[in-house]
Amino acid sequence: MQASLMSTYKSPLKSKGMIAWVLSFLLFAFYLLIYFTNIPDSWAHLVGLESKWNLYGVLYTISIVAGGLFFINTHGNSRYQKFRTFTLIFFQIVFAFSIPEIMGMFESKGFNFAKFWPLGIEQFSPEYIFEYPLLIIVYAFVGSLIVAPILTLLYGKRWYCSWVCGCGGLAETAGDPFRQLSSKSVKAWKFEQISIHTVLLLAILSTSLVIINWGLHFENAAGEWVTNHATFD
């Protein structure tokens, strides 16, 4: 145990050495290129992928699988940790990556089944969600408004962040070797608490705006229906 700890703190990658800073810069630059330029599209085409988002999905999934296997190899004595990690890998491969990709092959708009409102903030926009079949619409509403709140009340946010979510999945797998780099101070804990409640407030506000948007959407739709079907003497 102590030998492993000393190895961690002596490693340039795990102790804020030059390698860690270079890797951080490259990851940051890659994210900027993915989100704000079309340069990665050419990289995707080189490996036979359709777009930069397909490339991003492949790299993200590989990171979770590789990180998950490393995590199991390091902490594999616990049956709980094994099951949790394989669950994260399963949700990423099947629900977050494979199914959306297969939907795209059939010229259908992909849908991430591992993402719920408000993380999937677009799912409750009428112009977005009504492009999907009825079963997906029902899944999005039931999962976000019924299943997710009930599970959160029963088990806290860990049921999603540590078992389902792709963001949490990356942190729990590929990010595991770097846990010691996060601040353990009281200030950091207070900041996290403030951040969590701020995000909760923003989620409530955004949900309210979505409800208002739905009301306006149906009001306009009803007005158009009346206009199109009105009869005049």
C-alpha positions in Angstrom: 0.0 0.0 0.0 2.7 2.5 1.0 4.8 1.5 -2.0 1.9 2.2 -4.2 1.4 5.6 -2.6 5.0 6.5 -3.1 4.9 5.4 -6.7 1.9 7.7 -7.2 3.6 10.7 -5.8 6.9 10.0 -7.6 5.1 9.7 -11.0 5.4 12.9 -13.1 2.0 12.1 -14.6 0.2 11.6 -11.2 1.9 14.4 -9.3 1.6 17.5 -11.5 4.9 16.9 -13.2 5.7 18.2 -16.7 4.1 15.2 -18.4 0.9 15.9 -16.6 0.9 19.5 -17.7 1.6 18.6 -21.3 -1.2 16.0 -21.3 -3.6 18.5 -19.7 -2.8 21.1 -22.4 -3.3 18.5 -25.2 -6.7 17.4 -23.8 -7.8 21.0 -23.4 -6.7 21.8 -27.0 -8.5 18.8 -28.3 -11.7 19.8 -26.6 -11.4 23.3 -28.1 -10.9 21.8 -31.6 -13.9 19.4 -31.2 -16.3 22.0 -30.0 -15.3 25.1 -31.9 -13.7 24.0 -35.2 -14.3 21.5 -38.0 -10.6 20.3 -38.1 -11.4 17.0 -36.3 -13.8 16.1 -39.1 -10.8 15.4 -41.4 -9.3 13.2 -38.7 -12.6 11.3 -38.5 -12.7 10.7 -42.2 -9.1 9.3 -42.2 -10.3 6.5 -39.9 -13.5 5.9 -41.7 -15.8 7.8 -39.4 -18.6 10.2 -40.5 -17.9 13.2 -38.3 -15.8 14.6 -35.4 -18.6 13.6 -33.0 -18.3 9.9 -34.0 -14.5 10.2 -33.4 -15.2 11.8 -30.0 -17.6 9.1 -29.1 -15.1 6.3 -30.1 -12.2 8.0 -28.1 -14.5 8.6 -25.1 -15.7 5.0 -25.0 -12.2 3.6 -25.4 -11.1 5.8 -22.5 -13.8 4.5 -20.2 -13.2 0.9 -21.2 -9.4 1.1 -20.8 -9.7 3.2 -17.6 -12.3 0.7 -16.2 -10.1 -2.3 -16.9 -7.2 -0.5 -15.2 -9.4 0.4 -12.2 -10.5 -3.2 -11.8 -6.9 -4.4 -12.0 -6.0 -1.9 -9.3 -9.1 -2.3 -7.0 -10.5 -5.6 -8.2 -10.7 -7.2 -4.8 -14.1 -5.7 -4.2 -17.1 -7.4 -5.8 -19.0 -4.1 -5.5 -16.3 -2.1 -7.4 -16.1 -4.7 -10.1 -19.9 -4.7 -10.6 -20.1 -0.9 -10.6 -17.2 -0.5 -13.0 -18.6 -3.1 -15.5 -22.0 -1.3 -15.2 -20.4 2.0 -16.2 -18.6 0.3 -19.1 -21.9 -1.4 -20.2 -23.9 1.9 -20.1 -21.3 3.7 -22.1 -20.8 1.1 -24.8 -24.5 0.1 -25.2 -26.7 3.1 -24.3 -24.4 6.1 -24.8 -22.5 4.9 -27.9 -23.7 1.9 -29.8 -27.4 2.5 -29.9 -27.1 6.1 -31.1 -24.6 5.0 -33.7 -26.9 2.2 -34.9 -29.8 4.7 -35.1 -27.6 6.9 -37.3 -26.8 4.0 -39.6 -30.6 3.8 -40.2 -30.7 7.5 -41.0 -32.4 8.2 -37.7 -31.3 10.9 -35.2 -29.3 9.3 -32.4 -30.5 9.4 -28.9 -28.4 8.9 -25.8 -30.4 6.6 -23.5 -28.0 7.1 -20.6 -28.7 10.9 -20.4 -31.6 12.4 -18.5 -33.0 15.8 -17.9 -31.6 18.3 -17.0 -28.2 16.9 -18.2 -30.0 16.3 -21.5 -31.4 19.8 -21.5 -32.6 19.5 -25.1 -34.8 16.5 -24.4 -37.8 18.6 -23.3 -37.7 21.0 -26.2 -40.8 20.2 -28.3 -39.0 20.9 -31.6 -36.3 18.4 -30.5 -38.1 15.5 -28.8 -41.0 15.2 -31.3 -38.6 14.2 -34.0 -38.3 10.8 -32.2 -40.7 7.8 -32.1 -43.3 7.7 -29.3 -41.5 5.1 -27.2 -38.4 7.3 -27.0 -40.5 10.3 -26.0 -42.1 8.3 -23.3 -38.7 7.0 -22.2 -37.3 10.5 -21.9 -40.3 11.8 -19.8 -40.6 8.8 -17.6 -36.9 8.5 -17.0 -36.4 12.2 -16.3 -39.5 13.0 -14.3 -40.3 9.8 -12.5 -37.4 7.2 -12.4 -34.5 9.6 -11.9 -36.1 11.7 -9.0 -37.2 8.5 -7.2 -33.8 6.9 -7.4 -32.1 10.1 -6.3 -34.4 10.4 -3.3 -33.6 6.7 -2.4 -29.9 6.6 -3.1 -28.6 10.1 -3.7 -26.9 11.3 -6.8 -24.4 8.4 -6.8 -26.8 6.0 -8.5 -26.4 8.1 -11.6 -23.0 9.7 -11.3 -21.2 6.5 -10.3 -23.2 3.9 -12.2 -24.7 5.4 -15.4 -23.5 8.8 -16.3 -20.8 9.0 -19.0 -19.2 12.1 -17.3 -19.0 10.3 -14.0 -18.0 7.1 -15.8 -14.9 8.8 -17.2 -14.0 10.2 -13.8 -14.5 6.9 -12.1 -12.4 5.0 -14.7 -9.8 6.9 -16.6 -9.8 9.6 -13.9 -9.2 7.3 -11.0 -5.3 7.5 -11.1 -5.6 11.2 -10.6 -8.0 11.5 -7.6 -5.2 12.5 -5.3 -4.7 15.8 -7.3 -8.1 17.2 -6.3 -8.2 19.5 -3.3 -9.3 17.9 0.0 -9.7 21.1 1.9 -12.8 22.4 3.7 -12.9 25.3 1.2 -13.1 22.8 -1.7 -15.9 20.9 0.0 -17.9 24.1 0.6 -17.3 25.2 -3.0 -18.7 21.8 -4.1 -21.8 22.2 -2.0 -22.4 25.7 -3.3 -21.9 24.4 -6.9 -24.3 21.5 -6.4 -27.1 23.8 -5.1 -26.4 26.4 -7.7 -26.8 23.8 -10.5 -30.0 22.5 -8.8 -31.4 26.1 -8.8 -30.5 26.5 -12.5 -32.1 23.2 -13.3 -35.3 24.3 -11.6 -35.2 27.6 -13.4 -34.5 26.0 -16.8 -37.3 23.4 -16.1 -39.7 26.3 -15.4 -38.7 28.0 -18.7 -39.2 24.7 -20.5 -42.7 24.4 -19.1 -43.5 27.9 -20.2 -42.1 27.0 -23.6 -44.4 24.0 -23.8 -47.4 26.1 -23.0 -46.5 28.6 -25.7 -45.9 25.7 -28.1 -49.3 24.2 -27.6 -51.0 27.5 -27.6 -49.5 28.3 -31.0 -50.2 24.8 -32.3 -53.9 25.2 -31.1 -54.1 28.6 -32.8 -52.8 27.2 -36.1 -55.3 24.3 -35.9 -58.2 26.6 -35.3 -57.1 28.8 -38.2 -56.7 25.9 -40.6 -60.0 24.3 -39.6 -62.2 27.2 -39.1 -65.3 27.4 -41.3 -66.8 30.6 -42.5 -70.3 31.2 -43.7 
